[in-house]
Amino acid sequence: MYLFDDLFSALNYTTDSLFRASSKTITADATVIIVAQRVSTIRHTDNILVVNDGQLVGSGKYEELLEKCGTYEALR
């Protein structure tokens, strides 16, 4: 299991993309939890949990959340 707690927000977009691409091999058979502020960081994940004021307000894939979760759509 890997936990990345808002690590990506400190990276520029190019470094963020390079890090995520290179870590795919290392994390291929693991559970990966990413706490993120940038939607682009989690766009292609298996499941996204949307938390607002400590409450879970949505879960699903990127496209699903755009359709059914106003909080997520507003972050885009």
C-alpha positions in Angstrom: 0.0 0.0 0.0 1.2 3.5 -0.9 -0.2 6.7 0.6 0.7 10.0 -1.1 -0.7 12.7 1.1 -1.0 15.8 -1.1 2.6 15.2 -2.4 1.7 16.3 -5.9 0.4 19.8 -5.1 4.1 20.9 -4.5 5.1 19.7 -7.9 4.8 21.5 -11.2 2.6 19.8 -13.8 5.5 18.4 -15.8 7.2 16.8 -12.7 3.8 15.6 -11.4 3.2 13.8 -14.7 6.7 12.3 -14.9 6.4 11.0 -11.3 3.0 9.4 -11.8 4.2 7.8 -15.0 7.4 6.4 -13.5 5.6 5.2 -10.3 3.1 3.1 -12.2 5.5 0.2 -12.5 6.4 0.3 -8.8 2.8 0.5 -7.6 1.2 -1.8 -10.3 0.3 -4.5 -7.8 -0.4 -2.3 -4.8 -3.2 -0.2 -3.4 -2.5 3.4 -3.9 -4.2 6.2 -1.9 -3.7 9.8 -3.2 -4.8 12.8 -1.2 -5.0 15.5 -3.9 -6.0 19.1 -4.5 -5.5 18.9 -8.2 -8.2 17.1 -10.2 -5.7 16.3 -12.9 -3.7 14.2 -10.4 -6.5 11.8 -9.8 -8.4 12.0 -13.1 -7.5 8.4 -14.2 -7.8 6.6 -10.9 -10.1 3.6 -10.3 -12.2 5.4 -7.7 -12.3 9.0 -6.4 -13.8 10.0 -3.1 -14.9 13.6 -2.7 -14.8 15.0 0.8 -16.2 18.4 1.7 -16.1 19.7 5.2 -15.2 16.3 6.5 -18.2 14.6 4.8 -18.1 12.2 1.9 -20.2 13.9 -0.8 -19.4 11.7 -3.8 -17.5 8.7 -5.1 -16.9 7.2 -8.5 -14.8 7.8 -11.7 -14.0 11.2 -13.1 -16.8 11.2 -15.7 -19.4 9.9 -13.2 -18.5 12.6 -10.7 -18.8 15.4 -13.2 -22.3 14.3 -13.9 -23.6 13.6 -10.3 -21.4 15.5 -7.9 -21.6 19.3 -7.9 -18.8 19.7 -5.5 -16.4 17.7 -7.8 -17.6 19.5 -10.9 -16.9 22.9 -9.2 -13.2 21.8 -8.6 -12.6 21.2 -12.2 
